[in-house]
Amino acid sequence: SGGEVVVGPPGEVDVAALARLIAEGGVSGLWVTAGLFSVLAEEFPGCFARVGEVWTGGDVVSPVAVRRVLRACPGVRVVNGYGPTEATTFALFHPVDELDGDAVVVPVGRPLDGMRVYVLDRFLQPVPVGVVGELYVAGAGVARGYVGRAGLTAERFVAEPGGPAGSRMYRTGDLVRWTRAGVVEFAGRVDSQVKIRGFRVEPGEVEAVLAA
């Protein structure tokens, strides 16, 4: 589309070197994990001054980090991109030009073109605005299942009510709510899964290994 890739220097790249690359390398758009975004926002918030749009995600995005970047770089747009790997890989997005001072979460937003999202209860019925339910995603990019794991596939990929014939939706395990503004807010997990530097960790799997 007429753009070009900015390649980092050889060897290990620390946060200071990355900040210099962003600020001086002519970078106009990038995606960084939520954890890395928070570190850059804390140590080098001005590095995004010449960047038009910064996408972040992979974990809960800190409102404090977003405010810090927006204050240091008034012209930049921060976008919270949400999506599990099973959706290959973004499903929702929320551009932030400003954030209320009392906001405690950054919404994960509205579905991308070609994606459909549902907030459902345990009976797969839609929940009202403001009520917490589980997030399901369907549409372009949603995987067909897990290779060689039929049981897990049947559990996580379920028929999409009212969708095209044979379509499936992915059960994310994330608890969310619709706001009156029509955007989705993250509210937690249905299980004990945690994220460590963007990697999923299932404590139950750790327990099974220790028990063995």
Secondary structure, DSSP 4 states (H G I P E B T S, - for coil): ----PPPPPSS---HHHHHHHHHHTT--EEEEEHHHHHHHHHH-GGGGTT-SEEEEESSPPPHHHHHHHHHH-TT-EEEEEE--GGGSS--EEEEES---TT--S---BEEPTTEEEEEE-TTS-BPPTT--EEEEEEETT-----TT-HHHHHHHEEE-TTSSTT-EEEEEEEEEEE-TTS-EEEEEESS--EEETTEEE-HHHHHHHHH-
